[in-house]
Amino acid sequence: MSDFFEEPETPQNGANAPEFTVSEISGAVKKTIEGAFGRVRVRGEVGRVFKARSGHLYYDVKDDRNVLACTTWKGQASRLSVQPEEGLEVIVTGKLTAFGAQSKYNLNVEEVEVAGEGALMAMLEKRKKALAAEGLFAEERKQRLPYLPGVIGVITSPSGAVIRDILHRLRDRFPRKVLIWPVAVQGAACAPEVARAIEGFNLLTPGGALPRPDLLIVARGGGSIEDLWGFNEEIVARAVAASGIPLISAVGHETDTTLIDYVSDLRAPTPTAAAEHAVPVRLELMSWVEDQGARMSRAMGQGVMQRGQRLRDLARALPRAEALLDGPRQRLDHAGLRLPTALKGMTDARRVQLTQASAGLRPHVLAARLAPQRDRVEAAGARLDRAFAALTDGHRKRLDALERMRQTLGYTETLRRGYAVVRGDGDVVTTRTAAGRAAALEIEFADGVIAVGGGAAPSGSGSPSGPKPAKKSKPPTPEQGSLF
């Protein structure tokens, strides 16, 4: 590429120098940068960090004098072992490239490492303070562990010695059902897998085909701070805080401390100690139950003995049963001696009272008392007869008036005024058409009924022909409205 920019041997004024387009210059710069540097590692402090909606990360890596723009694409960001945070000292690895459209160059970062243990501890302390300020470490939010869980969920690597130690310890102390959720315990996949495992156990339905654990254990063996860093990620700490199942953290050895230890309901120094905290020793529990049973039996026996002795002591202070009955028996004898005399005296008193009461029951006295009552009864009977006669007379007058009105409004009175009722086949006929359809006609007058032949008479004709009408004694009563 040096030949590309070599100055031609021309006069000093440069009038004959070759001309390049902007794209040619930008392309030449891009090739020069990518060819000269290729894959590089850069150490510096993370500046501003911006995550676009597309998932790409844009941030700066700087020192005390210069700033290097860095880009991590969406597919690369998910594979980063450490997410860039502002103020964190890191070592980034990637390829240096140029962006000709804006005359800029930047570093496409494929890996981010924390630059030294001191930077890791500083970032850990920053996260610890932030989570503590939210109350995730508060003792009042920690749950109480079940005394004897039926199902225990273990989140760890299925191939390490940790799971074998936990299962062996549980089997020795008190065998329980164990569900193992395999996860990566270090590296970039550690934090998201552990968080998903905790959330997955909490989503199980109690009593379902796959039972929901009563207790969770998150375990891992010892290692460096870089190896244990996945358990310092914020996503893991928040998953533990949101867990509805009590959780024991057993990450690393006794001297190792991670963020999950502060958020969990109980921190165990080792995975084996976590198993010991999870269940009691069955033999010790059985021995304790037997001791408690023996103590209860002894306590009951001693209680019965003490109460029996107390009863005997109280019984000695009581008098004999014969002595208790002597007084009542004597009173009964005295009452029996007084009973005949008392009965005779009461009978005499009641006889005197009866005699005094019978003196007022003589016939003339009763007659004198009954005379006023008899007069009152006779007077009331007379008033009742008069009221009944007045009521009956009023109803009779109303009935007579209604009968006169009925006769006045009845059709017989109308017949006396010169009207007649015509019936055809038993029904009242009111039109000429109906009379023509009738097989036989009857005409009722005030003084009787005559029968005539059926069919309508011709217009202007005389009286209808046929036999003389016969009188009927009880003609049927027509409807009232047909006459008007």
TASULNOR-V982660 format. One record per pair of residues at least 4 apart in sequence whose C-alpha atoms are under 7 Angstrom apart, sorted by the first residue. I is the first residue (numbers start at 1). J is the second residue. Records with the same first field share a line. If there is no record, write none. Layout:
I->J, J
This chain:
1->5, 32
2->6
8->17
10->14, 16
20->24, 25
21->25
22->26
23->27
24->28
25->29
26->30, 100
27->31
28->32
29->33
30->34, 97, 98
31->35
32->36
33->37, 96, 97
34->38, 96, 97
37->96
38->95, 96
39->94, 95, 96
40->93, 94, 95
41->91, 92, 93, 94
42->91, 92, 93
43->90, 91, 92
44->61, 62, 63, 89, 90, 91
45->61, 62, 63, 87, 88, 89, 90
46->60, 61, 62, 84, 85, 86, 87, 88, 89
47->59, 60, 61, 62, 86, 87
48->59, 60, 86
49->58, 59, 85, 86
50->57, 58, 59
51->55, 56, 57, 58
52->56, 57
55->74
56->72, 73, 74
57->71, 72, 73
58->70, 71, 72
59->69, 70, 71
60->67, 68, 69, 70
61->67, 68, 69, 70
62->66, 67, 68
63->67
68->106
69->106, 107
70->106, 107, 108, 109
71->107, 108, 109
72->76, 77, 108, 109, 110
73->77
74->78
76->80, 110
79->188
80->111, 112, 188
81->112, 187, 188
82->112, 113
88->119, 123
89->114, 115, 119
90->112, 113, 114, 115
91->112, 113, 114, 115
92->109, 111, 112, 113
93->109, 110, 111, 112
94->107, 108, 109, 110, 111
95->107, 108, 109
96->106, 107, 108
97->105, 106, 107
98->104, 105, 106
99->103, 104, 105
100->104
114->119, 120
115->119
116->120
117->121
118->122
119->123
120->124
121->125
122->126
123->127
124->128
125->129
126->130
127->131
128->132, 259
129->133
130->134
131->135, 136
132->136, 137
136->241, 263
137->262, 263
142->265
143->246, 265
144->246
145->246
147->279
148->279
149->214, 215
150->176, 177, 214
151->176, 177, 178, 213, 214, 215
152->177, 178, 179, 213, 214, 215, 216
153->178, 179, 180, 213, 215, 216, 217
154->179, 180, 181, 216, 217, 218
155->180, 181, 182, 183, 197, 217, 218, 219
156->163, 181, 182, 183, 185, 218, 219, 220
157->182, 183, 184, 185
158->163, 182
161->165
162->166, 220, 221, 271
163->167
164->168
165->169, 272
166->170, 271, 272, 275
167->171
168->172
169->173, 272, 275
170->174, 175, 176, 275
171->175
173->279, 280, 281, 282
174->279, 280, 281, 282
181->197
183->190, 193, 194
184->189, 190, 193
185->190, 220
186->190, 227, 228, 230
187->230
189->193
190->194, 230
191->195, 230, 231, 233, 235, 236
192->196
193->197
194->198, 236
195->199, 235, 236, 239
196->200
197->201
198->202, 239, 240, 243
199->203, 239
200->204
201->212, 213
202->243, 244, 245
204->211, 212
205->211, 212
206->211, 212
207->211
214->245
215->245, 246, 247
216->245, 246, 247, 248
217->247, 248, 249
218->248, 249, 250
219->249, 250, 251, 271
220->250, 251, 252, 271
221->251, 252, 253
222->252, 253
223->227, 228, 252
224->228
225->229
229->233
231->236, 258, 259, 260
232->258, 259, 260
233->237
234->238
235->239
236->240
237->241, 259, 260, 263
238->242
239->243
240->263, 264
241->263
246->265
247->264, 265, 266
248->264, 265, 266, 267, 268, 274
249->260, 261, 264, 266, 267, 268
250->267, 268, 269, 270, 271, 274
251->270
252->256, 270
253->269, 270
254->269, 270
257->261
259->263
260->264
261->267
268->273, 274
269->273
270->274
271->275
272->276
273->277
274->278
275->279
276->280
280->285
281->285
282->286
283->287
284->288
285->289
286->290
287->291
288->292
289->293
290->294
291->295
292->296
293->297
294->298
295->299
296->300
297->301
298->302
299->303
300->304
301->305
302->306
303->307
304->308
305->309
306->310
307->311
308->312
309->313
310->314
311->315
312->316
313->317
314->318
319->323, 324
320->324
321->325
322->326
325->329
326->330
327->331
328->332
329->333
330->334
331->335
332->336
333->337
334->338
335->339
338->342
339->343
340->344
341->345
342->346
343->347
344->348
345->349
346->350
347->351
348->352
349->353
350->354
351->355
352->356
353->357
354->358
355->359
361->365, 366
362->366
363->367
364->368
365->369
366->370
367->371
370->374
371->375
372->376
373->377
374->378
375->379
376->380
377->381
378->382
379->383
380->384
381->385
382->386
383->387
384->388
385->389
386->390
387->391
388->392
389->393
390->394
391->395
392->396
393->397
394->398
395->399
396->400
397->401
398->402
399->403
400->404
401->405
402->406
403->407
404->408
405->409
406->410
407->413
408->413
411->415, 480
412->416, 446
413->417
414->419
415->419, 420, 445, 446
416->446
420->443, 444, 445
421->443, 444, 445
422->428, 429, 441, 442, 443, 444
423->427, 428, 429, 441, 442, 443
424->428, 429, 435, 438, 440, 441, 442
425->438, 439, 440, 441
428->478
429->434, 435
431->435
432->436, 456
433->437
434->438
435->455, 456
436->454, 455, 456
437->455
438->454, 455
439->454, 455
440->452, 453, 454
441->451, 452, 453, 454
442->449, 450, 451, 452
443->449, 450, 451
444->448, 449, 450
445->449
448->471, 472
449->470, 471, 472
450->469, 470, 471
451->469, 470
452->466, 469
453->466
457->461, 464
